[in-house]
Amino acid sequence: MAINDSDCKITEATINYKEHWNTAYLINNRENLGWYEEKSLPTLSLIKETRLPKNATILNVGSGSSILVDNLLEQGFSDIIANDLSDESLKLLKNKYQKNNKIKFIVDDLLNPSKLNELQNIDLWNDRAVLHFFLEKEQIISYFKLLKKVVKPEGFVIISVFAKNGAEKCCGLPLKRYNVKMLENELGNDFVLKKSFNYTFINPSGNERPYIYALFQRKS
């Protein structure tokens, strides 16, 4: 089945997630990808709320070629882990920051991790537009199992996903849309909601993409 929507133009479909995302990054400029933003203002506003020190360990899952890494470096953060399933997407960041020892790059699958599950004491888990691609209950369980394994007590979690009134697809893939209560239920009683808000992102194609952003803190 061909994939060709306004968020991500792919001319040859695959059934393999890794191949799917590698293709997306190979045939599109970063600025043309449907999730590209010039500055990660909503995420940065929530990171500011955490008051984390500049040496805090920040894990950005589904990092892709995200501008957030640039923003974090500009703000002085010095322990950033960029993760993605797509090695092609991380190559873009590696080429830009190959001599920067403030960033670690991990190509790994959130649902079947071989490297990520070795991490510990993560101060901040950040996810912009990854969770909503997982449709099956088993996938969602695996995602939150990893999150709960690596985030330290009193650590923070930022999740931003398509809202209930958001688009049904992105990059040709169907989505599971969320509200804040659904995220609270998945995280469970060990995490406290600190702040949440609705945000309408205008993608490079000029289309509105309603998101919800939520900041949680793990109990001590």
KOLDO-813442 format. One record per atom (N, C-alpha, C): x, y, z; residue in one letter; chain; atom name. Coordinates in nm, 3 decimals, always signed. Each point is the difference from the previous one (the first is absolute). Layout:
u;v;w;type;mol;atom
X;Y;Z;A;A;CA
...
***
This chain:
u;v;w;type;mol;atom
+0.085;-0.120;+0.000;M;A;N
-0.085;+0.120;+0.000;M;A;CA
+0.088;+0.124;+0.000;M;A;C
-0.021;+0.090;-0.093;A;A;N
+0.081;+0.121;-0.008;A;A;CA
-0.035;+0.095;+0.113;A;A;C
+0.099;+0.073;+0.046;I;A;N
-0.019;+0.099;+0.105;I;A;CA
+0.027;+0.136;-0.061;I;A;C
-0.095;+0.090;+0.010;N;A;N
+0.018;+0.131;-0.060;N;A;CA
-0.098;+0.097;+0.063;N;A;C
+0.030;+0.046;+0.121;D;A;N
-0.088;+0.097;+0.063;D;A;CA
+0.078;+0.127;+0.027;D;A;C
-0.069;+0.099;+0.054;S;A;N
+0.060;+0.132;+0.016;S;A;CA
+0.106;+0.005;+0.108;S;A;C
+0.007;-0.103;+0.084;D;A;N
+0.097;+0.001;+0.108;D;A;CA
+0.132;-0.065;-0.038;D;A;C
+0.000;-0.086;-0.099;C;A;N
+0.120;-0.077;-0.027;C;A;CA
-0.019;-0.071;-0.133;C;A;C
+0.073;+0.040;-0.101;K;A;N
-0.020;-0.057;-0.133;K;A;CA
+0.094;-0.118;-0.022;K;A;C
-0.058;-0.118;-0.005;I;A;N
+0.074;-0.122;-0.022;I;A;CA
-0.060;-0.069;-0.122;I;A;C
+0.082;-0.031;-0.097;T;A;N
-0.052;-0.057;-0.124;T;A;CA
+0.000;-0.151;+0.001;T;A;C
+0.073;-0.060;+0.093;E;A;N
+0.004;-0.146;+0.007;E;A;CA
-0.027;-0.043;+0.143;E;A;C
-0.112;-0.067;+0.021;A;A;N
-0.039;-0.038;+0.135;A;A;CA
+0.076;-0.122;+0.047;A;A;C
+0.013;-0.011;+0.130;T;A;N
+0.059;-0.119;+0.060;T;A;CA
-0.085;-0.040;+0.119;T;A;C
+0.017;-0.120;+0.046;I;A;N
-0.072;-0.045;+0.119;I;A;CA
+0.094;-0.001;+0.120;I;A;C
+0.122;+0.045;-0.020;N;A;N
+0.101;+0.000;+0.104;N;A;CA
+0.017;+0.143;+0.050;N;A;C
-0.023;+0.022;+0.132;Y;A;N
+0.008;+0.135;+0.055;Y;A;CA
+0.136;+0.064;-0.026;Y;A;C
+0.106;-0.075;+0.021;K;A;N
+0.134;+0.056;-0.019;K;A;CA
+0.020;+0.046;-0.144;K;A;C
-0.040;-0.084;-0.094;E;A;N
+0.012;+0.036;-0.141;E;A;CA
-0.090;+0.119;-0.033;E;A;C
-0.118;+0.000;+0.058;H;A;N
-0.095;+0.109;-0.023;H;A;CA
+0.063;+0.135;+0.037;H;A;C
+0.055;+0.008;+0.122;W;A;N
+0.056;+0.127;+0.045;W;A;CA
+0.131;+0.033;-0.070;W;A;C
+0.080;-0.100;-0.029;N;A;N
+0.122;+0.026;-0.078;N;A;CA
-0.035;+0.061;-0.135;N;A;C
-0.102;-0.054;-0.064;T;A;N
-0.043;+0.053;-0.129;T;A;CA
-0.048;+0.145;+0.013;T;A;C
-0.075;+0.027;+0.105;A;A;N
-0.051;+0.136;+0.022;A;A;CA
+0.113;+0.100;+0.008;A;A;C
+0.106;-0.036;+0.072;Y;A;N
+0.112;+0.094;+0.017;Y;A;CA
+0.091;+0.005;-0.122;Y;A;C
+0.002;-0.106;-0.077;L;A;N
+0.085;-0.001;-0.120;L;A;CA
-0.059;+0.082;-0.114;L;A;C
-0.131;+0.002;-0.013;I;A;N
-0.060;+0.065;-0.116;I;A;CA
-0.059;+0.138;+0.031;I;A;C
+0.005;+0.043;+0.127;N;A;N
-0.052;+0.131;+0.037;N;A;CA
+0.107;+0.082;+0.069;N;A;C
+0.005;+0.129;-0.030;N;A;N
+0.082;+0.090;+0.079;N;A;CA
-0.063;+0.015;+0.138;N;A;C
+0.085;+0.020;+0.101;R;A;N
-0.051;+0.011;+0.137;R;A;CA
-0.110;+0.104;+0.010;R;A;C
+0.018;+0.114;-0.069;E;A;N
-0.094;+0.111;+0.011;E;A;CA
-0.135;-0.031;-0.065;E;A;C
-0.007;-0.105;-0.080;N;A;N
-0.125;-0.035;-0.067;N;A;CA
-0.078;-0.110;+0.071;N;A;C
+0.060;-0.060;+0.101;L;A;N
-0.070;-0.106;+0.074;L;A;CA
-0.115;+0.060;+0.079;L;A;C
-0.109;-0.074;+0.009;G;A;N
-0.122;+0.052;+0.057;G;A;CA
+0.009;+0.041;+0.145;G;A;C
+0.097;-0.051;+0.073;W;A;N
+0.014;+0.031;+0.143;W;A;CA
+0.110;+0.103;+0.026;W;A;C
+0.061;+0.052;-0.107;Y;A;N
+0.112;+0.094;+0.019;Y;A;CA
-0.048;+0.130;+0.063;Y;A;C
+0.075;+0.048;+0.098;E;A;N
-0.027;+0.129;+0.062;E;A;CA
+0.132;+0.076;+0.011;E;A;C
-0.004;+0.130;-0.021;E;A;N
+0.121;+0.081;+0.002;E;A;CA
+0.057;+0.011;+0.141;E;A;C
-0.087;-0.001;+0.098;K;A;N
+0.043;+0.001;+0.140;K;A;CA
-0.103;-0.075;+0.082;K;A;C
+0.048;-0.082;+0.093;S;A;N
-0.090;-0.086;+0.079;S;A;CA
-0.056;+0.076;+0.120;S;A;C
-0.074;+0.106;-0.027;L;A;N
-0.045;+0.089;+0.107;L;A;CA
-0.088;-0.068;+0.104;L;A;C
-0.102;-0.079;-0.037;P;A;N
-0.082;-0.063;+0.104;P;A;CA
+0.080;-0.094;+0.089;P;A;C
+0.088;-0.080;-0.061;T;A;N
+0.084;-0.091;+0.080;T;A;CA
+0.094;+0.077;+0.090;T;A;C
+0.062;+0.104;-0.054;L;A;N
+0.094;+0.080;+0.080;L;A;CA
-0.069;+0.067;+0.118;L;A;C
-0.126;+0.039;-0.020;S;A;N
-0.073;+0.063;+0.111;S;A;CA
-0.022;-0.099;+0.114;S;A;C
-0.024;-0.127;-0.034;L;A;N
-0.019;-0.101;+0.104;L;A;CA
+0.133;-0.038;+0.064;L;A;C
+0.105;-0.005;-0.078;I;A;N
+0.132;-0.029;+0.057;I;A;CA
+0.038;+0.109;+0.101;I;A;C
-0.035;+0.123;-0.031;K;A;N
+0.026;+0.110;+0.094;K;A;CA
-0.072;-0.022;+0.132;K;A;C
-0.121;-0.056;-0.007;E;A;N
-0.078;-0.027;+0.121;E;A;CA
+0.070;-0.100;+0.092;E;A;C
+0.081;-0.090;-0.057;T;A;N
+0.065;-0.102;+0.082;T;A;CA
+0.112;+0.056;+0.087;T;A;C
+0.058;+0.111;-0.043;R;A;N
+0.115;+0.061;+0.069;R;A;CA
+0.117;-0.098;+0.014;R;A;C
+0.015;-0.085;-0.099;L;A;N
+0.111;-0.095;+0.002;L;A;CA
+0.133;+0.071;-0.019;L;A;C
+0.105;-0.050;+0.065;P;A;N
+0.133;+0.059;-0.022;P;A;CA
+0.050;-0.030;-0.141;P;A;C
+0.098;+0.077;-0.044;K;A;N
+0.049;-0.013;-0.136;K;A;CA
+0.071;-0.133;-0.025;K;A;C
+0.040;-0.069;+0.106;N;A;N
+0.065;-0.131;-0.018;N;A;CA
-0.099;-0.116;+0.013;N;A;C
-0.129;+0.031;+0.001;A;A;N
-0.103;-0.105;+0.006;A;A;CA
+0.007;-0.088;-0.124;A;A;C
-0.030;-0.128;+0.017;T;A;N
+0.000;-0.094;-0.112;T;A;CA
-0.137;+0.003;-0.067;T;A;C
-0.002;+0.044;-0.125;I;A;N
-0.124;+0.013;-0.077;I;A;CA
-0.001;-0.103;-0.111;I;A;C
-0.101;-0.086;+0.001;L;A;N
-0.018;-0.099;-0.106;L;A;CA
-0.111;+0.047;-0.093;L;A;C
+0.036;+0.029;-0.124;N;A;N
-0.097;+0.043;-0.101;N;A;CA
-0.031;-0.119;-0.089;N;A;C
-0.115;-0.064;+0.023;V;A;N
-0.034;-0.120;-0.076;V;A;CA
-0.064;+0.040;-0.133;V;A;C
+0.026;-0.080;-0.103;G;A;N
-0.050;+0.035;-0.132;G;A;CA
+0.056;+0.132;-0.046;G;A;C
+0.127;+0.021;+0.030;S;A;N
+0.062;+0.131;-0.022;S;A;CA
+0.001;+0.041;-0.146;S;A;C
+0.020;-0.096;-0.090;G;A;N
+0.011;+0.036;-0.140;G;A;CA
+0.110;+0.102;-0.019;G;A;C
-0.028;+0.101;-0.082;S;A;N
+0.094;+0.111;-0.018;S;A;CA
-0.052;+0.123;+0.073;S;A;C
-0.066;-0.023;+0.112;S;A;N
-0.072;+0.103;+0.074;S;A;CA
+0.085;+0.122;+0.031;S;A;C
-0.063;+0.117;-0.015;I;A;N
+0.064;+0.126;+0.035;I;A;CA
+0.014;+0.014;+0.152;I;A;C
-0.070;-0.085;+0.076;L;A;N
+0.007;+0.009;+0.146;L;A;CA
+0.142;-0.018;+0.050;L;A;C
+0.076;-0.088;-0.063;V;A;N
+0.139;-0.020;+0.042;V;A;CA
+0.077;+0.130;-0.012;V;A;C
-0.018;+0.071;-0.109;D;A;N
+0.064;+0.131;-0.018;D;A;CA
-0.042;+0.095;+0.112;D;A;C
-0.131;+0.002;+0.028;N;A;N
-0.052;+0.089;+0.103;N;A;CA
+0.057;-0.030;+0.137;N;A;C
+0.012;-0.129;+0.034;L;A;N
+0.054;-0.039;+0.130;L;A;CA
+0.146;+0.040;+0.014;L;A;C
+0.076;-0.019;-0.105;L;A;N
+0.141;+0.041;+0.002;L;A;CA
+0.012;+0.151;+0.017;L;A;C
-0.085;+0.074;-0.068;E;A;N
+0.000;+0.146;+0.012;E;A;CA
-0.029;+0.043;+0.143;E;A;C
-0.081;-0.079;+0.071;Q;A;N
-0.035;+0.034;+0.138;Q;A;CA
+0.102;-0.050;+0.101;Q;A;C
+0.104;-0.069;-0.047;G;A;N
+0.108;-0.041;+0.088;G;A;CA
-0.009;-0.140;+0.056;G;A;C
-0.097;-0.080;-0.045;F;A;N
-0.008;-0.138;+0.049;F;A;CA
+0.116;-0.082;-0.056;F;A;C
+0.053;-0.090;+0.082;S;A;N
+0.127;-0.064;-0.035;S;A;CA
-0.004;-0.152;+0.000;S;A;C
-0.118;-0.060;+0.024;D;A;N
-0.010;-0.147;+0.001;D;A;CA
-0.129;-0.040;-0.071;D;A;C
+0.007;-0.002;-0.132;I;A;N
-0.117;-0.024;-0.084;I;A;CA
+0.014;-0.134;-0.071;I;A;C
-0.104;-0.081;+0.007;I;A;N
-0.002;-0.128;-0.072;I;A;CA
-0.106;+0.009;-0.108;I;A;C
+0.043;-0.012;-0.125;A;A;N
-0.093;+0.002;-0.113;A;A;CA
-0.023;-0.142;-0.048;A;A;C
-0.124;-0.043;+0.006;N;A;N
-0.036;-0.136;-0.041;N;A;CA
-0.095;+0.003;-0.119;N;A;C
+0.018;-0.095;-0.090;D;A;N
-0.097;-0.021;-0.106;D;A;CA
+0.014;-0.141;-0.054;D;A;C
-0.108;-0.050;-0.055;L;A;N
+0.003;-0.129;-0.069;L;A;CA
+0.070;+0.014;-0.135;L;A;C
-0.006;+0.119;-0.057;S;A;N
+0.058;+0.027;-0.132;S;A;CA
+0.145;+0.044;+0.012;S;A;C
+0.091;-0.081;-0.050;D;A;N
+0.140;+0.041;+0.000;D;A;CA
+0.024;+0.114;-0.098;D;A;C
-0.080;+0.008;-0.106;E;A;N
+0.016;+0.108;-0.097;E;A;CA
-0.031;+0.135;+0.063;E;A;C
-0.100;+0.005;+0.086;S;A;N
-0.034;+0.127;+0.065;S;A;CA
+0.109;+0.045;+0.095;S;A;C
+0.055;-0.094;+0.076;L;A;N
+0.105;+0.036;+0.095;L;A;CA
+0.130;+0.037;-0.070;L;A;C
+0.020;-0.051;-0.122;K;A;N
+0.120;+0.038;-0.075;K;A;CA
+0.005;+0.151;-0.023;K;A;C
-0.117;+0.058;-0.021;L;A;N
-0.006;+0.144;-0.023;L;A;CA
+0.051;+0.076;+0.122;L;A;C
-0.039;-0.046;+0.119;L;A;N
+0.048;+0.063;+0.123;L;A;CA
+0.147;-0.031;+0.024;L;A;C
+0.039;-0.124;-0.026;K;A;N
+0.139;-0.039;+0.020;K;A;CA
+0.094;+0.082;-0.087;K;A;C
-0.039;+0.020;-0.124;N;A;N
+0.084;+0.078;-0.091;N;A;CA
+0.017;+0.143;+0.048;N;A;C
-0.104;+0.051;+0.065;K;A;N
+0.004;+0.138;+0.049;K;A;CA
+0.078;+0.012;+0.130;K;A;C
-0.011;-0.104;+0.084;Y;A;N
+0.059;+0.009;+0.134;Y;A;CA
+0.100;-0.111;+0.028;Y;A;C
+0.070;-0.046;-0.102;Q;A;N
+0.088;-0.116;+0.017;Q;A;CA
+0.113;+0.024;+0.099;Q;A;C
+0.037;+0.126;+0.022;K;A;N
+0.108;+0.031;+0.093;K;A;CA
-0.052;+0.055;+0.132;K;A;C
-0.130;-0.011;+0.021;N;A;N
-0.060;+0.054;+0.122;N;A;CA
-0.021;-0.114;+0.100;N;A;C
+0.072;+0.006;+0.111;N;A;N
-0.009;-0.108;+0.099;N;A;CA
-0.117;+0.018;+0.097;N;A;C
-0.086;+0.097;-0.027;K;A;N
-0.117;+0.021;+0.085;K;A;CA
-0.121;-0.082;-0.046;K;A;C
+0.015;-0.068;-0.114;I;A;N
-0.110;-0.078;-0.057;I;A;CA
+0.043;-0.144;-0.022;I;A;C
-0.087;-0.092;+0.041;K;A;N
+0.018;-0.141;-0.032;K;A;CA
-0.111;-0.040;-0.097;K;A;C
+0.033;-0.088;-0.093;F;A;N
-0.097;-0.044;-0.100;F;A;CA
-0.027;-0.148;+0.018;F;A;C
-0.128;-0.035;+0.010;I;A;N
-0.038;-0.141;+0.017;I;A;CA
-0.106;-0.037;-0.103;I;A;C
+0.038;-0.085;-0.095;V;A;N
-0.096;-0.057;-0.094;V;A;CA
-0.059;-0.124;+0.066;V;A;C
-0.128;+0.005;+0.034;D;A;N
-0.061;-0.112;+0.070;D;A;CA
-0.152;+0.009;-0.010;D;A;C
-0.063;-0.113;+0.022;D;A;N
-0.145;-0.013;-0.009;D;A;CA
-0.061;+0.014;+0.139;D;A;C
-0.086;+0.098;+0.018;L;A;N
-0.065;+0.020;+0.130;L;A;CA
-0.081;-0.121;+0.043;L;A;C
-0.049;-0.077;-0.095;L;A;N
-0.087;-0.113;+0.032;L;A;CA
+0.077;-0.129;+0.023;L;A;C
+0.121;-0.004;-0.048;N;A;N
+0.085;-0.119;+0.018;N;A;CA
+0.144;+0.047;+0.020;N;A;C
+0.025;+0.070;+0.110;P;A;N
+0.130;+0.066;+0.018;P;A;CA
+0.113;-0.096;+0.036;P;A;C
+0.115;+0.026;-0.056;S;A;N
+0.120;-0.075;+0.036;S;A;CA
+0.103;+0.089;+0.068;S;A;C
-0.009;+0.131;-0.025;K;A;N
+0.093;+0.096;+0.059;K;A;CA
-0.069;+0.093;+0.099;K;A;C
-0.120;+0.042;-0.034;L;A;N
-0.071;+0.095;+0.086;L;A;CA
-0.029;-0.058;+0.138;L;A;C
-0.026;-0.130;+0.007;N;A;N
-0.033;-0.058;+0.130;N;A;CA
+0.121;-0.013;+0.092;N;A;C
+0.117;+0.036;-0.051;E;A;N
+0.120;+0.004;+0.085;E;A;CA
+0.016;+0.136;+0.066;E;A;C
-0.079;+0.097;-0.042;L;A;N
+0.007;+0.133;+0.060;L;A;CA
-0.063;-0.001;+0.138;L;A;C
+0.040;+0.096;+0.080;Q;A;N
-0.060;+0.016;+0.132;Q;A;CA
+0.015;+0.146;+0.044;Q;A;C
-0.080;+0.037;+0.099;N;A;N
+0.007;+0.133;+0.059;N;A;CA
-0.019;+0.112;-0.103;N;A;C
-0.097;-0.019;-0.089;I;A;N
-0.033;+0.105;-0.096;I;A;CA
-0.078;+0.110;+0.073;I;A;C
+0.046;+0.124;-0.014;D;A;N
-0.067;+0.113;+0.065;D;A;CA
-0.124;+0.045;-0.077;D;A;C
+0.006;-0.012;-0.132;L;A;N
-0.113;+0.043;-0.082;L;A;CA
-0.014;-0.090;-0.122;L;A;C
-0.117;-0.057;-0.013;W;A;N
-0.039;-0.076;-0.121;W;A;CA
-0.087;+0.093;-0.082;W;A;C
+0.042;+0.032;-0.121;N;A;N
-0.080;+0.086;-0.087;N;A;CA
-0.043;-0.074;-0.126;N;A;C
-0.128;+0.007;-0.028;D;A;N
-0.058;-0.064;-0.118;D;A;CA
-0.092;+0.100;-0.070;D;A;C
+0.041;+0.044;-0.117;R;A;N
-0.090;+0.079;-0.084;R;A;CA
-0.037;-0.084;-0.121;R;A;C
-0.126;-0.044;-0.001;A;A;N
-0.058;-0.066;-0.117;A;A;CA
+0.057;-0.137;-0.030;A;A;C
+0.023;-0.080;+0.105;V;A;N
+0.042;-0.139;-0.021;V;A;CA
-0.108;-0.096;+0.050;V;A;C
-0.041;+0.018;+0.125;L;A;N
-0.095;-0.092;+0.063;L;A;CA
-0.124;-0.023;-0.086;L;A;C
-0.048;+0.103;-0.066;H;A;N
-0.128;-0.015;-0.070;H;A;CA
+0.007;-0.093;-0.122;H;A;C
+0.120;-0.042;-0.040;F;A;N
+0.012;-0.097;-0.109;F;A;CA
-0.022;-0.144;+0.046;F;A;C
+0.000;-0.022;+0.131;F;A;N
-0.016;-0.135;+0.052;F;A;CA
-0.148;-0.027;+0.024;F;A;C
-0.054;-0.094;-0.076;L;A;N
-0.144;-0.026;+0.002;L;A;CA
-0.040;-0.119;+0.086;L;A;C
+0.085;-0.101;+0.005;E;A;N
-0.033;-0.123;+0.072;E;A;CA
+0.028;+0.016;+0.149;E;A;C
-0.083;-0.065;+0.081;K;A;N
+0.018;+0.008;+0.145;K;A;CA
+0.137;-0.048;+0.042;K;A;C
+0.049;-0.106;-0.064;E;A;N
+0.131;-0.055;+0.035;E;A;CA
+0.111;+0.102;-0.028;E;A;C
-0.015;+0.077;-0.108;Q;A;N
+0.098;+0.103;-0.032;Q;A;CA
+0.001;+0.109;+0.106;Q;A;C
-0.118;+0.042;+0.040;I;A;N
-0.012;+0.107;+0.100;I;A;CA
+0.056;-0.047;+0.134;I;A;C
-0.027;-0.124;+0.036;I;A;N
+0.055;-0.056;+0.124;I;A;CA
+0.152;+0.000;-0.005;I;A;C
+0.057;-0.041;-0.112;S;A;N
+0.146;-0.004;-0.015;S;A;CA
+0.060;+0.139;+0.012;S;A;C
-0.065;+0.097;-0.061;Y;A;N
+0.047;+0.139;+0.006;Y;A;CA
+0.008;+0.049;+0.144;Y;A;C
-0.108;-0.016;+0.074;F;A;N
-0.003;+0.052;+0.137;F;A;CA
+0.085;-0.085;+0.095;F;A;C
+0.017;-0.126;-0.032;K;A;N
+0.089;-0.084;+0.080;K;A;CA
+0.142;+0.052;-0.006;K;A;C
+0.045;+0.037;-0.119;L;A;N
+0.135;+0.056;-0.015;L;A;CA
+0.011;+0.134;+0.070;L;A;C
-0.100;+0.084;-0.020;L;A;N
+0.000;+0.132;+0.065;L;A;CA
+0.015;-0.013;+0.151;L;A;C
-0.080;-0.087;+0.059;K;A;N
+0.003;-0.016;+0.145;K;A;CA
+0.129;-0.064;+0.048;K;A;C
+0.066;-0.073;-0.086;K;A;N
+0.126;-0.065;+0.037;K;A;CA
+0.114;+0.100;+0.009;K;A;C
+0.000;+0.100;-0.088;V;A;N
+0.118;+0.087;-0.011;V;A;CA
-0.015;+0.135;+0.069;V;A;C
-0.122;+0.048;+0.020;V;A;N
-0.019;+0.131;+0.063;V;A;CA
+0.020;-0.012;+0.150;V;A;C
+0.083;+0.085;+0.055;K;A;N
+0.035;-0.007;+0.143;K;A;CA
-0.113;+0.053;+0.088;K;A;C
+0.000;-0.034;+0.128;P;A;N
-0.093;+0.061;+0.094;P;A;CA
+0.014;+0.152;-0.004;P;A;C
-0.111;+0.071;-0.002;E;A;N
-0.007;+0.145;-0.012;E;A;CA
+0.042;+0.050;-0.139;E;A;C
+0.024;-0.093;-0.093;G;A;N
+0.028;+0.038;-0.138;G;A;CA
-0.128;+0.044;-0.070;G;A;C
+0.017;+0.059;-0.118;F;A;N
-0.112;+0.059;-0.073;F;A;CA
-0.026;-0.073;-0.132;F;A;C
-0.124;+0.011;-0.045;V;A;N
-0.042;-0.056;-0.128;V;A;CA
-0.081;+0.106;-0.073;V;A;C
+0.039;+0.029;-0.124;I;A;N
-0.079;+0.087;-0.086;I;A;CA
-0.047;-0.083;-0.119;I;A;C
-0.131;-0.003;-0.019;I;A;N
-0.057;-0.071;-0.115;I;A;CA
-0.089;+0.097;-0.076;I;A;C
+0.025;+0.012;-0.129;S;A;N
-0.086;+0.081;-0.087;S;A;CA
-0.045;-0.086;-0.117;S;A;C
-0.130;-0.014;-0.012;V;A;N
-0.060;-0.089;-0.100;V;A;CA
-0.121;+0.068;-0.063;V;A;C
-0.047;-0.057;-0.109;F;A;N
-0.119;+0.054;-0.064;F;A;CA
-0.120;-0.012;+0.095;F;A;C
-0.074;+0.110;+0.008;A;A;N
-0.117;+0.005;+0.087;A;A;CA
-0.117;-0.077;-0.061;A;A;C
-0.104;-0.018;+0.078;K;A;N
-0.117;-0.075;-0.045;K;A;CA
-0.063;+0.061;-0.125;K;A;C
+0.013;+0.130;-0.016;N;A;N
-0.054;+0.066;-0.119;N;A;CA
+0.107;+0.020;-0.107;N;A;C
+0.112;-0.070;+0.015;G;A;N
+0.111;+0.014;-0.093;G;A;CA
-0.015;-0.089;-0.123;G;A;C
+0.101;+0.006;-0.085;A;A;N
+0.000;-0.078;-0.124;A;A;CA
+0.001;-0.149;+0.032;A;A;C
-0.055;-0.078;-0.091;E;A;N
-0.007;-0.145;+0.019;E;A;CA
+0.124;-0.071;-0.054;E;A;C
+0.079;+0.071;-0.082;K;A;N
+0.120;-0.060;-0.057;K;A;CA
+0.114;+0.101;+0.001;K;A;C
+0.122;-0.052;-0.001;C;A;N
+0.120;+0.081;-0.019;C;A;CA
+0.100;-0.084;-0.077;C;A;C
+0.059;+0.058;-0.101;C;A;N
+0.098;-0.071;-0.083;C;A;CA
-0.057;-0.132;-0.054;C;A;C
-0.129;+0.003;-0.030;G;A;N
-0.065;-0.117;-0.057;G;A;CA
-0.038;-0.108;+0.098;G;A;C
+0.027;+0.021;+0.128;L;A;N
-0.027;-0.102;+0.101;L;A;CA
-0.117;+0.041;+0.088;L;A;C
-0.085;-0.095;+0.038;P;A;N
-0.111;+0.031;+0.092;P;A;CA
+0.051;+0.030;+0.140;P;A;C
-0.078;+0.077;+0.074;L;A;N
+0.041;+0.045;+0.133;L;A;CA
-0.102;-0.036;+0.106;L;A;C
+0.047;-0.007;+0.124;K;A;N
-0.088;-0.008;+0.117;K;A;CA
+0.004;+0.137;+0.066;K;A;C
-0.112;+0.068;+0.001;R;A;N
-0.005;+0.135;+0.056;R;A;CA
-0.033;-0.006;+0.149;R;A;C
+0.048;+0.100;+0.073;Y;A;N
-0.005;-0.004;+0.146;Y;A;CA
-0.064;+0.124;+0.060;Y;A;C
-0.046;-0.017;+0.125;N;A;N
-0.024;+0.113;+0.089;N;A;CA
+0.088;-0.021;+0.123;N;A;C
+0.002;+0.099;+0.087;V;A;N
+0.091;-0.006;+0.115;V;A;CA
-0.034;-0.116;+0.093;V;A;C
-0.128;-0.026;+0.018;K;A;N
-0.042;-0.108;+0.089;K;A;CA
+0.055;-0.134;-0.047;K;A;C
+0.003;-0.022;-0.130;M;A;N
+0.054;-0.125;-0.055;M;A;CA
+0.149;-0.014;+0.035;M;A;C
+0.074;+0.110;-0.008;L;A;N
+0.142;-0.004;+0.036;L;A;CA
+0.017;-0.027;+0.149;L;A;C
-0.083;+0.063;+0.082;E;A;N
+0.006;-0.024;+0.144;E;A;CA
-0.025;-0.147;+0.031;E;A;C
-0.095;-0.060;-0.067;N;A;N
-0.032;-0.141;+0.024;N;A;CA
+0.117;-0.090;-0.037;N;A;C
+0.068;+0.030;-0.110;E;A;N
+0.112;-0.083;-0.042;E;A;CA
+0.119;+0.014;+0.094;E;A;C
+0.024;+0.118;+0.051;L;A;N
+0.114;+0.022;+0.089;L;A;CA
-0.026;-0.055;+0.140;L;A;C
-0.122;+0.005;+0.044;G;A;N
-0.034;-0.056;+0.130;G;A;CA
+0.025;+0.093;+0.116;G;A;C
-0.016;-0.054;+0.120;N;A;N
+0.002;+0.081;+0.122;N;A;CA
+0.139;+0.049;+0.039;N;A;C
+0.105;-0.054;-0.062;D;A;N
+0.135;+0.044;+0.034;D;A;CA
+0.037;+0.133;-0.063;D;A;C
-0.084;+0.050;-0.089;F;A;N
+0.029;+0.125;-0.070;F;A;CA
-0.110;+0.102;+0.026;F;A;C
+0.041;+0.124;+0.021;V;A;N
-0.093;+0.109;+0.030;V;A;CA
-0.001;+0.099;-0.116;V;A;C
-0.119;+0.034;-0.047;L;A;N
-0.012;+0.100;-0.105;L;A;CA
+0.033;+0.138;+0.056;L;A;C
+0.097;+0.067;-0.059;K;A;N
+0.041;+0.133;+0.046;K;A;CA
-0.062;+0.111;-0.084;K;A;C
-0.012;-0.027;-0.130;K;A;N
-0.056;+0.102;-0.089;K;A;CA
-0.039;-0.064;-0.132;K;A;C
-0.104;+0.052;-0.062;S;A;N
-0.038;-0.047;-0.134;S;A;CA
-0.070;+0.114;-0.073;S;A;C
+0.005;-0.006;-0.132;F;A;N
-0.069;+0.101;-0.079;F;A;CA
-0.022;-0.052;-0.142;F;A;C
-0.096;+0.061;-0.067;N;A;N
-0.024;-0.026;-0.142;N;A;CA
+0.085;+0.094;-0.083;N;A;C
+0.044;-0.049;-0.114;Y;A;N
+0.085;+0.082;-0.086;Y;A;CA
-0.027;-0.037;-0.145;Y;A;C
-0.027;+0.099;-0.082;T;A;N
-0.022;-0.024;-0.142;T;A;CA
+0.126;+0.035;-0.077;T;A;C
+0.062;-0.104;-0.053;F;A;N
+0.122;+0.015;-0.078;F;A;CA
-0.036;+0.018;-0.147;F;A;C
+0.061;+0.098;-0.065;I;A;N
-0.019;+0.019;-0.144;I;A;CA
+0.119;-0.064;-0.070;I;A;C
-0.027;-0.106;-0.074;N;A;N
+0.111;-0.073;-0.061;N;A;CA
+0.050;+0.070;-0.127;N;A;C
+0.112;-0.046;-0.056;P;A;N
+0.058;+0.067;-0.117;P;A;CA
-0.094;+0.010;-0.120;P;A;C
-0.102;-0.087;-0.005;S;A;N
-0.098;+0.007;-0.109;S;A;CA
-0.110;+0.101;+0.028;S;A;C
+0.004;+0.062;+0.120;G;A;N
-0.101;+0.098;+0.036;G;A;CA
-0.123;-0.058;+0.065;G;A;C
+0.004;-0.129;+0.034;N;A;N
-0.115;-0.066;+0.062;N;A;CA
+0.007;+0.006;+0.152;N;A;C
-0.116;+0.010;+0.063;E;A;N
-0.006;+0.002;+0.146;E;A;CA
+0.011;-0.142;+0.055;E;A;C
+0.079;-0.016;+0.104;R;A;N
+0.016;-0.129;+0.067;R;A;CA
-0.018;+0.020;+0.151;R;A;C
-0.121;-0.025;+0.052;P;A;N
-0.024;+0.016;+0.144;P;A;CA
+0.074;-0.105;+0.082;P;A;C
+0.078;+0.046;+0.096;Y;A;N
+0.076;-0.085;+0.091;Y;A;CA
-0.050;+0.021;+0.143;Y;A;C
+0.032;-0.096;+0.086;I;A;N
-0.001;+0.025;+0.143;I;A;CA
+0.143;-0.017;+0.050;I;A;C
+0.040;+0.088;+0.091;Y;A;N
+0.131;-0.007;+0.064;Y;A;CA
-0.024;-0.025;+0.149;Y;A;C
+0.077;-0.091;+0.057;A;A;N
-0.018;-0.032;+0.142;A;A;CA
+0.136;-0.022;+0.066;A;A;C
+0.015;+0.059;+0.117;L;A;N
+0.120;-0.016;+0.082;L;A;CA
-0.037;-0.077;+0.126;L;A;C
+0.071;-0.110;+0.024;F;A;N
-0.019;-0.082;+0.119;F;A;CA
+0.130;-0.007;+0.080;F;A;C
-0.015;-0.023;+0.130;Q;A;N
+0.117;-0.026;+0.084;Q;A;CA
-0.021;-0.129;+0.076;Q;A;C
+0.104;-0.080;+0.002;R;A;N
-0.006;-0.125;+0.074;R;A;CA
+0.013;+0.028;+0.149;R;A;C
-0.074;-0.073;+0.080;K;A;N
+0.009;+0.016;+0.144;K;A;CA
+0.134;-0.052;+0.051;K;A;C
+0.039;+0.048;+0.115;S;A;N
+0.129;-0.041;+0.058;S;A;CA
-0.010;-0.139;+0.061;S;A;C
***
